Amino acid sequence: MMLGACSSSAAKQGRAADDHLAHAAEPASAALRTDQPDNATLPAGATTVAARLAASPRHGEYVMIARTPGGVDSIRAWIVYPERRDKAPVVVVLHEIFGVSTWIRGVTDQLAADGYIAIAPDLLSGTYTLAPGDTILQAQATALIRTVKPVDVQRDIARTAAYAMALPAAQQKFGVVGFCWGGSTSFATAVSANPKLRGAVVYYGSSPALTELASIKAPVLGLYGGNDARVNATISAADSTMKALKKSYVPVILAGAGHGFLRQQDGQAGANMSATQSAWPQTLAFFQKTLGR
C-alpha cells in the first residue's frame, strides 16, 4: 500500500449509498476554502465546474446506446471527444450516487482534454424523468441508486464501452474510472474481466468481496482520502489478496483528504486540493501506461 505525501455485491448497495451522502453538498462553512485559481490541468471542483464546461472548446453531447443490439431500451451517456488527428483510447467514467451530474460531465471533459474519448453512462437510465437542465435531481438519484442491480450495471458499462470503441476515431481498448459509488463499480468492472479492459481506477470506492478478485485481469489503481475510514477499511484485505493472486493493485492513501476529495477540492483545510494535485497526475500516468494516448 502506498502512502501519499498528501497522502459488490447487491447487499452492500443501499448501505454504501447512505455512506456516500456525506460529500453531496458540503456547506460553505464546513468547506475550508483554499482560494486557489482554477487549474486547467486538473478536473474542476464542484464550485468551478459549470464555468469550466461552458468555456470548453471540446465537443460533448448526449448519446443513446441500445442496451441490447437492436433493442429499444437505451442507456443515456455523455461523451466528449478529444482534439487529435489520430485514433484515441476510450475511458468510461462512472458516476457517483448523484448520477451524471455537471461535475461528472466536467471530469469527462477533462479526460478528453487529456487525449481520450471519454464517455459517462447514466447507470440510472430508464428509471426517472429528466429534471430541467437535462439532469437528474440529486435526491432522486440517491434514492434510485439503491434499486439498480450490479449485473445490469456491468451490462450497461460493457455496452457503453463497446459503443465508444466502435466509433471511427476510437482504438479497440478502454479503461474505466469511477468515483464514490462509481469507484466501487469501477473495481467491480475489473472483476467482470472484459477482455478489452486495460485498467481500472478507483476513487474512494470500497473493494469487492475477496472471493471475486481472482477473476481480475486488468491492473487496478486505488486513490483514497486518508480521512475515509469506512472505505479504507476494505483496502488492506483486498491488497493482500491481490498480492497473493499476483494481481496488480496499487492503493494510494492521500493523508488528510476526505471522501469525495476530487469533487470537494476546497475542503479539509487544503488537504483535498493537495490530494487532487497528487491523484490526477497518477490517474493520467496509469492510463498512459495501460492505454497509451
N, C-alpha and C positions, 0 to 999 in steps of 0.2 A: 504494500500500500504506500502511495506517495503522499507526503505531507507538503502542500504548497506553502510558500512563504506567506502568502495571504490566505496562505493555506485554506402469482398472476393467474393468480387464479381468480375465478369469478367470485369466490368467497371473500376476497380481500377488497373487492371493488368499492363497496359502499363506505367502508371504514376509511379507505385511502382518500376518497372524495372529501369526506369531512375533514381529515387532517390537512389537506392541501388548501383549505379555505383561508388559512391564516394570511397568505400573501395576496389575497384577492384585491383588496383596496386598502392598503396601509394608510392610515390617516397622516396628513402632513405633519402633525405634531409628533408622531412617532417616528417618521422617516427623517432622520438627521441628514439634511441635505449637504452634499459636497460642493454644489455650485460650480462644478467643473464644466467647461464648454463641451458642446456636443462633439464627439469623436466619430468621424465618418468611417473609421476602420473597425468600429465595434457596432453590434446591433444597438439600436436606440432603446433606452429605457421607457417605462410606461409614460413618463411625463413629456417625452420629446418625440415619440414615435409618429404621431399624426403629422407633425410638421415635416419630419424626415420623409415620410411616404409621399406627401404632397409634392415634395421637391425632387423625388427620384426621377432620373432620366430613363429608367428601365421600364419595359413593357410588362405589366402584370394584368391578369384577367382571371375571372372565374370560368371554370370549365365544368362540364358534366360528364362523368365517367360511368358507363354501364357497369353495374355490379356483376353481371354475368354477360358473356358475349351475346349480343343481340337482344338483351333484356331491356325492360323499360324502367326498372328500378335503378336509380343513379346515385353516385357519390358526387357531391359538390366539392370542388377543390380550387384553391387559389394557387396560380402558377406564375412565376416570374422568370423571364428569360435573360441570360447574361448577354452582354455586348461583346461578342467574339466572332471570329470568322470560321473557326473550326468546331468540330463536334464537342459537346460538353458532357461530363458525367452528371448523373441525377442525384439529388439529395431530397429525400422525403422528410418533411418537417411535421412532427407530431405535437398537437396542441395540448395545452393544459386542460384542467377541468372546465375551463371557460369557453371552449370551442375555438373556432378560427376567429380570434379576436384581432383588433387592429394591431396589437403587439405581435402576435404570431405572423401576421402579414408582413410586419416590419422585419422580423427575423428572416423570413423567406426572401424578402427583397435584398437583405444584406448578403445572404448566401449567393444570390445571383450576382451581386456586385463583386463577390469573391470568385466568380467564374463558373458557377454551377447552374444547371437548370433546377430550380428549387420549386417544390410543389407541396402544399399543405392540404391534405384531405380533411374535410369536415367529417369526423367519425361519428357525428350525430345526425348525419344526413338522413332525411326522411322521417325524423321524429318530431319536427317542430316547424312552425311558420316563421319566416324571417321577420325581424323587427325593422322599424325604419332605420335607414343607414346600412341595410344589407348585412346585418349581423344578427346574432342570437343574443337575447337578454341574458346577462350573467347568471341571475338566479335560476332561470330556466335551464341553462346549460348544466349548472352544478346539480340540479335535480335529475336531469336526463342521463348524465354520465353514469349514474348508478345502475341504469337499466340496460346498458349495452353489454353484449356478450363477447368475451375475448376472442372466440372463434370467428365471430363476424367482423370484429375489429381487424384481425390479421388478414382476413379475406379482402377487406377494403384497402388495406395497406398494399397488399400484393397487386391488386388491380390498379391502384394508383401508380405504383412503380412501373408496372407493365405499360400503362398508358404513356407515361413520360418517356420511357425508353424506346417506345415506338415512334416518337417524334423524329422527323428527318434530321434534326440538329443534335440528337442525343446519342451518347455512347451506350453500349449494352451492359451497363453496370450501375449500381446505385448504392448509396449509403443512407442511413437514417439517423435523425437526431430528434430527441424529444425532451420535453420539459415538464416537471411535476408528474401528473398522471401520464403524460406523454413520455416522460423519461422511463417510467416503469414499462410502458408499452414498447418503447424502443428496445429495451433489454429483452422483452418477450418476442420481439421481431427477430432478434438474433437466435432465440430458441427455435423459431419456426424454420430456420435453416434454408431460406430461399437461396438457390444456387447462384443468383446474380447479386446477392447482397455482399458487399465488400467490407462493411464496417458499420458499427452502431455506436452512437454517442448518447450517453445517459446523463441528463442534467437533473440532479436531485430527485431521482426516482428510485423506488425500492427494488430490490433484486428478486428474481423469480424463485420459485421453490428449488431447492438444491437438486432434487431428482430430475429437474428439467434441463439442467445445464449441460449434460452430456451431448445433447444434440447440436450445441452451438459450434459453428464452423468459422464465422467471421470474427475478427478482433472487436473487442468492446472497450471503450473509454468511458469512465465514470467521473463526473465532476460534481462535487458535493460541498455544500456550505458546512463549515465547522460547527455552527450552532443549529444543527438539524438532527437532533438525537434520534428521532423516530426513524427517519430514513437511514441514517448512518448505522443503526443497529443491525441492518441487514448486510452490511458490506463485508465484514470480516469472514463470515461463513462462506459467502459467495467467492471471496478472494481465495481462501484456502482450497475450496472445492475446485475452482477453475485451475488453480496451480496443479492440484493432484491429477486433473484430467488433461493437463498440458494444453490448456486453452489460454488465449491471450485476453487478459482483463487487467486494465490499469486503472485503479481507483485513485483519484486525487482529491484530497480534502483541503479546502481553502479556509484557513483559520479566520474566525471572527465573522464570516459571512453567514447569512441566514438562508432559509429555504426560499427559493424564488429569487435569488440574487441577481440573475441576469435581467429580470423584469424590474425589480425594485432596486435599481442601481444607486439610488440616493439614500439607502437605508444602512443601518448598523454602523453609524459613525464613520463612514468611509470604507468599511470592510467589504461591502457589496460591490462597490466600484473597483476596489483592488482585485477582488475575485473575478470580476468581469474582465479586467485587463489581463489577467493570467489565463482564464479559462478559454476565451475566444481564440487567441492565437494557438492554444493547444488543440482546439477543435479543428482549426484550419490545417494545422500540421498533420493531424491524424487523417483527415480526408485527403490531403496531398499524398500521404504515404499509401493509403488504401485505395484511393480512387484516381489519383493524379489530377490534372486540371486540363 
